[in-house]
Amino acid sequence: MFKKSLGKKVFEFKNIKEEWVFLCFLIFVIIFSLFFGFLIGRQNTEIEKNPVILVKSIISDKPDTNVDISVFWQVWNTIKEKYVERQDLTDEKLMEGAINGLVYSLEDPFSEFLNKENKAELDSELEGSFEGIGAEITKKDNSIVIVAPLAGSPAQEAGLRAQDVILEVNGESTRDWTTNDVVKKVRGKNGTEVNLVIYRESTKEELEIVVKRGVISLPSVDVEMLDNSVALVKIYNFYEPLVSEFDRIVPQLTKKNVKGIVVDLRSNPGGYLDTYVIMGNHFFSKGRKLLIEDFNGDRPTKVYKTEINGELKDIPMVVLINEGTASAAEILAGALRDNRDVKIVGKTSFGKGSVQELIPLSGENQLKLTIAKWLTPKGHSISEEGIKPDYEVELPEDYYQGKSSFDIGDLKEDLQLKKAYDVLKNQIK
């Protein structure tokens, strides 16, 4: 008698004939599995190449049985049969438009479908280097709005500001454009120009601004020593390089025995949540809340806490913000206020208080989807309202002309910095 074990089940054979029958059956199962796997693999490859197959396969599952998908395909077929310029249409173009429409129906300016090209552009930006004008944009009240021109970028040098509304790009209206549409038109080769028409709320005027594109290599952080052993720490963004660059400057601050720090978050558009969580440890004692993720009741809130006693936790600080301070930069400002009663100087921040997850899709596409709201450690939402400063200080209308965010440390002309310095100096007397 032979015993053969397959998994947890034991098969017993009374004679050689039965054993051969089983072996033949087993060989048949293996061959069938390989063939079936080949078909599935081939189908998956086709799905990656053809978004129509992908969407048809998804729709065929139709988890919501109350939705009538047939209307979609009726429109699809009618367009392909009767649209006057249908010879220029491809299935891929139609399907990408349909997917964009699906995401657009969320009416969320921060959720978007990214095709392979868009994904590559976002990746290069978050890594800190790309070609273009260097301005973070979003969609707000159905308009394309500049969150912040990046430090030292062509956008900033040309005079673009946070909250400017982009009305036209190279003579084309941005009405009904997505942020991806604008990025495609604005990005371009180093040295070429792009013509923008913007509306500036502060002056109630339309301005035509020509921006010469450049290679954008973004710094993450700069440090400059002011009078009375006060350090000015300018954090430009929360992209990938910030973690290592901030780790590098922290020992500089501790070795110089600084008495106070002005944390300048002006025109900082934010970046990665993970970057903020890691570098945020430097500012607080162990076990303090860094932020709260609120999933709107779908699942319990998630609280991020510090894991170390930060080297900067006992140094007095004041924070600078403006209309271009957004996302992770707003959270840092809010966390310093909530945890350490740090005073904030400047103008009310942008108000981007939501968390986007980058979800990989087939064909190297990606979905950037809002999955939660950020809350400050004390549970305050910054969505739309932003962070309000303790001391509101306006800069002159022409302050940034001929300047960039790299021109830091000017206590005479920079009224916001001067106020922050004075507030901090009173704390460390």
Secondary structure, 3 states (H helix, E strand, C coil): CEEEEECCEEEEECCHHHHHHHHHHHHHHHHHHHHHHHHHHHHHHHHHHCHHHHHHHHHHHCCCCCCCCHHHHHHHHHHHHHCCCHHHCCHHHHHHHHHHHHHHCCCCCCCEEECHHHHHHHHHHHCCEEEECCEEEEEECCEEEEEEECCCCHHHHCCCCCCCEEEEECCEECCCCCHHHHHHHHCCCCCCEEEEEEEECCCCEEEEEEEECEEEECCCEEEEECHHHEEEEEECCECCCHHHHHHHHHHHHHHCCCCEEEEECCCCCCECHHHHHHHHHHHCCCCCEEEEEECCCCCCCEEEECCCCCCCCCCCEEEEECCCCCCHHHHHHHHHHHHHCCEEEECCCCCCCEEEEEEECHHHCEEEEEEEEEECCCCCECCCCCCCCCEECCCCCCCCCCCCCCCCCCCCCCHHHHHHHHHHHHHCC
